[in-house]
Amino acid sequence: MTDDTIKLTTAQAIVGWLSSQFIKIDGKEERLCGGGFGIFGHGNVTCLGEALYNHKEELPLYRGQNEQSMGFAAAGYSKYWLRKRFMFCTASAGPGTANLLTAAGLAHTNRLPMLLLCGDTFITRLPDPVLQQIENFSDPTYGVNDAFKPVTRYWDRISHPAQVLQTLPAAIATMLDPADCGPAFIALPQDVQGWTFDYPKSFFDRRMHQVRRQSPDIDEISSAAELLMSAKRPIIIAGGGVQYSGAVSELTNFAKIHNIPIVETIAGRANLLDSNPLNIGPIGVTGSNSANTIANKADLIIAVGTRLQDFTTGSWTVFSMDSKFISINAARHDATKHLSLPVVGDAKLALTTLSKACSGFKASSEWMSFAQEERKKWDAYVSDNISVVNNRPNSYAQAIGVVNAICDKRDRIVAAAGGLPAEVTANWRTLDIGTVDVEFGFSCMGYEIAGAWGAKIAQSQNEPERDTISFCGDGSYLMLNSDIYSSVLSNKKLIIILLDNGGFAVINKLQNNTGNESFNNLISDCPTINEPFNVDFEAHATSMGAMAETVSNPHELADAFHRAKASDRTYVIVMKVDPYEGWTAEGHAWWEVGTPQVANSDKVYDAHINWEKTRKRQRRGV
């Protein structure tokens, strides 16, 4: 060691370097890594745990209850910070690390930064085979950690302490790149974590990062402008990338100048206020009649910051066969889908540049008026759908309407897989920009509570007076509820609206809609269950330290929500909803699902024939 170097273990170097990385957000300097979630085991406690202890003020470590939920929480955190900040997750070698696979898949699908610091077997192999090691008979280097390669954007295994000098900057560069953003995985063999190296002191200097803004190619802009100026009925699909780019104002100005209606994806659900006259509603399978109607009539679709997944496109049936696409996206992979005319670059820069190139162009007032009339019809439907009418069964939509009417405009709404993503997307009326997080990219049940906890950690750093509200079904609750306890322990209050429909009701609905009998989805329809009984969700939540109450109807829900707002502790409100009645019945585009070409049941076979008849409007890559 010299005056210019410092002897550290691999683990100490990693943690020390992370603590010295910063980013400026809205003029305020923030630590790039907001801390981490950790469950210790023999694979990470002795060395990485020692290093984290010595930096617990700069990088607070939240104790997780389940590794998968830790990853969900990290995703919720990075969504709140619009990918400009991240958290790490650390797990022990073996099953602890394997539990993070689903969370890595979520972050990869949604293009979210997350750093995974996971234990690994000994690089020397002297004690092999060790506890929790999976032995590959033909390749001793291959193990559980290699399973993360398909679900991470950056993957490395540290076999020598010096590698940290290259690996950490490369991992951060990946996580902050708008085109390549996603989870980074670093495998840490147990012996290497404790090995030392003389690191340059300059490596640990304070560094300020920034997110790259890629300027669009001028030729691509020119081609896009030419196509746009020839359009008669253009629309804009606004995705989550609009918010990640900070391009909400540019999107709104672009649409206003050129008189183009906007529809939103699930990830882009809060790009516009509900009251904005340019906002024609959510598009696709979980969308609105208004958005899907104008999409079908549009001759040009300008897709901004969206990967055009099948719920957005109605499995590519929402659009007319001869409509054209312009895709503005930081990622080439997304910009070139379905023979779109690509504009590869930052949405904020691209929209401004394209607007100048189309100076003087405005879509017809008749086209905008038509779109707005369709939106009025949809608004009337939603008003009726969420209304609390005597003798109407309790529904998701009613619960959403109750909360929407009472919550603060800056409260954050979180929902995930099951029936609630569709119901929130269709019925929630956005009160402020960037306040809705519907996890429907990887469609992970269990994200609702864990993701909300991560979002609340972020929110408490930026808007501590606001609430994070989770809409959760009973199926997801039973799958992953332990972060109620985490939220209580960490004093990060959540409001959880637990809507109990007796099982996996939305999949039961799909089962029935394809001609199948109810089977193994609702608790009452499981042949291996002898005596179904109702879980006491209120007692369960209370046992984890939360406040909780059960209500019978939406009127009682409203009163309970006021009490939840006033509480200083996580609050769970339980309400039963009907598994068959009260679903949002309008607004749905066609969705491709696999149905049996032959079946013993006439109902199943007839459903297959009817389902396939609607395929005729499906675009085939043009």
C-alpha positions, -999 to 999 in steps of 0.1 A, spaced: 0 0 0 12 35 -9 0 70 -1 -21 68 -33 -37 35 -25 -58 19 3 -60 -18 12 -96 -30 13 -115 -62 9 -136 -67 -22 -168 -61 -2 -154 -30 15 -144 -16 -19 -179 -22 -34 -197 -6 -5 -173 23 -2 -175 31 -39 -213 29 -40 -215 54 -11 -195 80 -31 -217 81 -62 -242 109 -66 -267 123 -90 -284 157 -93 -323 156 -95 -342 189 -98 -312 208 -87 -306 187 -55 -277 164 -51 -289 129 -41 -269 97 -34 -273 76 -65 -278 44 -45 -305 50 -19 -294 21 2 -304 -16 0 -325 -45 10 -308 -74 26 -313 -109 41 -280 -122 54 -268 -158 52 -234 -175 53 -228 -163 17 -229 -125 24 -230 -118 62 -194 -121 72 -177 -99 45 -204 -79 27 -223 -75 60 -191 -62 77 -187 -36 50 -223 -25 50 -222 -21 88 -195 5 84 -215 25 59 -250 21 74 -256 59 76 -248 65 39 -264 33 26 -293 24 49 -300 -14 48 -336 -24 51 -341 -59 64 -363 -79 40 -386 -107 49 -384 -124 15 -358 -120 -12 -384 -117 -40 -402 -90 -22 -369 -71 -16 -365 -70 -54 -400 -58 -59 -394 -31 -33 -362 -20 -51 -383 -18 -84 -409 3 -67 -382 26 -54 -366 31 -88 -400 37 -105 -407 65 -80 -373 81 -88 -379 77 -125 -348 54 -129 -325 81 -116 -318 64 -83 -317 27 -74 -313 4 -45 -293 -28 -41 -305 -62 -29 -282 -86 -12 -289 -123 -7 -269 -153 4 -256 -180 -19 -282 -206 -30 -319 -203 -25 -318 -168 -11 -303 -156 -44 -326 -178 -64 -355 -161 -48 -345 -129 -66 -349 -143 -101 -386 -132 -104 -377 -97 -92 -349 -95 -117 -373 -105 -144 -397 -77 -134 -369 -51 -134 -356 -64 -168 -390 -63 -184 -398 -28 -171 -363 -15 -178 -356 -6 -142 -322 -2 -125 -315 -26 -96 -282 -38 -83 -280 -74 -71 -251 -83 -48 -253 -120 -43 -232 -146 -26 -215 -174 -46 -195 -205 -40 -158 -203 -32 -136 -194 -62 -108 -217 -50 -132 -247 -48 -112 -260 -19 -143 -268 3 -165 -279 -26 -193 -289 -25 -205 -264 0 -239 -259 16 -266 -248 -8 -243 -254 -39 -259 -268 -70 -233 -291 -86 -232 -291 -124 -215 -324 -133 -200 -312 -166 -192 -275 -157 -180 -267 -122 -182 -229 -129 -220 -231 -136 -244 -225 -108 -276 -208 -96 -262 -173 -102 -258 -181 -139 -296 -183 -141 -297 -145 -138 -280 -140 -172 -313 -139 -192 -330 -115 -167 -302 -90 -162 -287 -63 -184 -253 -67 -168 -238 -98 -152 -204 -105 -137 -187 -128 -112 -159 -113 -92 -130 -137 -92 -103 -112 -81 -107 -80 -61 -91 -58 -89 -122 -66 -111 -142 -42 -90 -124 -13 -106 -140 -22 -139 -172 -39 -129 -188 -13 -107 -186 16 -133 -198 -7 -160 -228 -18 -139 -237 17 -131 -233 28 -167 -258 1 -177 -283 9 -150 -283 46 -160 -284 41 -197 -319 49 -211 -315 23 -239 -299 -5 -218 -314 2 -184 -322 -28 -163 -308 -48 -134 -271 -55 -129 -260 -87 -112 -227 -92 -94 -218 -126 -81 -196 -125 -50 -177 -157 -42 -175 -160 -4 -137 -161 -3 -132 -133 -28 -154 -110 -8 -128 -110 20 -97 -109 -2 -78 -76 -3 -64 -53 -30 -45 -20 -29 -72 2 -46 -64 37 -59 -78 62 -34 -90 83 -64 -114 54 -72 -135 64 -42 -136 101 -50 -171 117 -50 -186 114 -85 -216 131 -99 -235 110 -125 -261 121 -151 -285 103 -173 -276 105 -210 -300 123 -234 -294 109 -268 -302 133 -296 -322 118 -325 -307 113 -359 -317 142 -382 -325 119 -411 -349 99 -389 -365 131 -378 -369 143 -414 -385 110 -424 -408 111 -394 -418 147 -401 -426 138 -437 -448 110 -426 -466 130 -400 -473 159 -423 -491 135 -446 -513 121 -419 -550 129 -416 -558 112 -383 -527 109 -362 -527 98 -325 -499 97 -299 -494 66 -276 -477 79 -245 -457 52 -226 -438 51 -194 -407 64 -212 -423 98 -214 -419 102 -176 -385 86 -175 -373 112 -200 -390 140 -181 -409 148 -213 -444 153 -200 -444 190 -209 -428 184 -243 -454 157 -250 -483 180 -240 -469 209 -260 -463 188 -291 -499 174 -290 -513 209 -284 -494 226 -312 -502 199 -337 -537 191 -324 -531 154 -319 -550 133 -294 -531 113 -268 -538 79 -254 -518 63 -226 -503 28 -220 -505 11 -186 -470 23 -177 -478 58 -190 -511 59 -171 -502 92 -154 -486 112 -182 -516 134 -184 -542 147 -159 -576 132 -163 -589 167 -170 -565 174 -199 -586 178 -231 -558 160 -251 -562 129 -229 -585 104 -247 -579 76 -222 -560 44 -218 -555 21 -248 -555 -16 -253 -568 -48 -236 -573 -29 -203 -581 3 -220 -611 25 -229 -636 25 -257 -625 61 -265 -588 53 -270 -594 20 -288 -619 37 -311 -596 64 -323 -567 40 -325 -587 19 -350 -594 49 -371 -560 65 -370 -538 65 -401 -506 73 -381 -496 62 -346 -467 81 -329 -455 58 -301 -435 76 -275 -415 57 -249 -434 24 -251 -424 -11 -260 -458 -18 -276 -465 -49 -256 -497 -69 -264 -519 -53 -237 -512 -20 -254 -518 -32 -289 -546 -56 -283 -523 -83 -296 -520 -60 -326 -557 -58 -334 -563 -23 -321 -550 -5 -352 -562 -5 -388 -543 -27 -412 -530 3 -432 -520 25 -403 -483 36 -401 -461 39 -370 -435 63 -358 -417 50 -327 -397 74 -306 -376 55 -281 -342 57 -265 -338 19 -272 -334 8 -308 -349 -25 -300 -382 -8 -291 -381 19 -318 -380 -6 -346 -408 -30 -336 -434 -39 -362 -417 -20 -390 -421 13 -373 -403 43 -387 -378 46 -359 -366 78 -341 -340 65 -318 -333 91 -291 -345 108 -259 -382 116 -260 -378 151 -246 -353 160 -274 -370 141 -301 -405 156 -296 -390 191 -296 -370 185 -327 -398 167 -345 -422 196 -337 -399 221 -353 -395 199 -384 -433 198 -387 -438 235 -382 -473 246 -393 -488 211 -393 -520 206 -374 -544 177 -375 -580 187 -383 -603 201 -356 -629 175 -367 -605 147 -358 -598 161 -324 -635 168 -318 -643 132 -327 -617 119 -302 -630 142 -274 -666 132 -280 -655 95 -276 -638 105 -244 -670 121 -230 -688 88 -237 -661 69 -218 -662 94 -189 -700 87 -186 -694 50 -185 -667 53 -158 -689 75 -137 -716 49 -138 -691 21 -133 -677 35 -101 -709 47 -87 -722 33 -54 -757 22 -61 -780 3 -37 -782 -34 -44 -752 -33 -67 -725 -58 -57 -693 -45 -42 -667 -42 -70 -631 -32 -76 -643 -2 -96 -664 11 -67 -634 8 -43 -612 26 -69 -638 54 -72 -641 59 -34 -603 62 -29 -600 84 -60 -625 109 -46 -608 112 -12 -570 108 -17 -546 137 -20 -536 144 -56 -499 135 -49 -507 102 -32 -491 73 -50 -513 45 -63 -497 10 -67 -514 -21 -82 -502 -53 -99 -511 -85 -115 -547 -99 -114 -579 -80 -120 -568 -47 -104 -544 -35 -132 -573 -35 -156 -597 -19 -132 -572 8 -121 -561 15 -156 -597 19 -168 -613 36 -138 -586 57 -121 -588 94 -128 -553 108 -127 -550 137 -102 -513 145 -107 -485 136 -130 -465 104 -122 -487 92 -94 -498 58 -107 -477 26 -107 -495 -3 -123 -470 -32 -125 -482 -51 -156 -449 -54 -175 -438 -88 -160 -473 -90 -143 -460 -101 -109 -485 -109 -82 -471 -98 -49 -457 -66 -62 -486 -46 -47 -474 -45 -11 -436 -49 -16 -435 -24 -44 -455 0 -24 -430 -3 5 -402 5 -18 -421 34 -33 -429 47 2 -392 46 11 -385 68 -19 -416 90 -12 -405 96 24 -372 110 11 -390 134 -13 -426 139 -3 -429 126 33 -464 141 38 -479 120 10 -493 85 12 -486 54 -8 -519 35 -15 -518 -2 -25 -548 -19 -42 -544 -56 -35 -565 -87 -42 -567 -115 -17 -548 -138 -41 -518 -115 -42 -520 -108 -5 -518 -145 4 -489 -149 -20 -467 -121 -6 -478 -100 24 -448 -100 47 -438 -64 38 -467 -52 59 -444 -61 87 -415 -45 69 -434 -12 66 -443 -12 103 -407 -20 114 -393 7 91 -420 32 100 -430 36 63 -467 38 64 -488 22 37 -526 23 31 -536 -11 17 -570 -16 2 -575 -54 3 -603 -65 -19 -613 -101 -13 -630 -120 -41 -624 -155 -28 -594 -165 -49 -580 -157 -84 -612 -143 -97 -599 -126 -129 -583 -159 -141 -616 -176 -133 -633 -150 -155 -609 -158 -184 -614 -195 -177 -652 -190 -181 -649 -167 -211 -631 -194 -230 -658 -219 -223 -642 -237 -194 -658 -245 -161 -645 -228 -129 -616 -249 -117 -588 -243 -92 -591 -205 -92 -617 -195 -67 -612 -212 -34 -648 -226 -36 -639 -243 -69 -608 -262 -58 -615 -300 -58 -587 -307 -33 -603 -284 -7 -628 -301 16 -641 -272 36 -634 -237 23 -632 -210 50 -626 -173 49 -592 -159 60 -594 -133 87 -573 -108 69 -579 -81 95 -565 -103 122 -536 -113 100 -526 -77 92 -530 -67 129 -507 -96 139 -479 -79 118 -483 -46 136 -506 -28 112 -539 -11 120 -567 -29 102 -605 -30 98 -631 -48 77 -658 -29 60 -690 -42 43 -695 -17 15 -681 13 -3 -697 38 21 -679 22 50 -648 20 29 -649 58 25 -651 63 63 -623 38 69 -601 55 44 -603 88 63 -592 69 94 -563 54 74 -552 88 62 -552 100 98 -532 71 111 -494 72 115 -491 34 109 -497 11 80 -534 6 77 -552 -23 60 -588 -20 49 -605 -53 39 -637 -54 18 -653 -84 0 -661 -79 -37 -681 -101 -60 -660 -125 -80 -685 -126 -109 -703 -92 -110 -691 -56 -112 -662 -61 -136 -655 -33 -160 -672 -47 -191 -663 -20 -217 -631 -8 -232 -614 -41 -237 -595 -48 -269 -590 -84 -282 -563 -103 -265 -546 -134 -279 -547 -165 -256 -542 -201 -264 -574 -220 -267 -579 -258 -274 -584 -267 -311 -602 -298 -300 -621 -303 -267 -645 -327 -251 -667 -297 -242 -688 -280 -269 -686 -248 -249 -648 -249 -250 -647 -257 -287 -673 -230 -296 -653 -205 -276 -622 -214 -295 -640 -209 -328 -654 -176 -317 -621 -164 -304 -603 -173 -336 -629 -154 -357 -618 -122 -342 -582 -128 -353 -589 -114 -387 -580 -79 -376 -545 -89 -363 -516 -71 -380 -489 -94 -392 -457 -73 -387 -466 -46 -412 
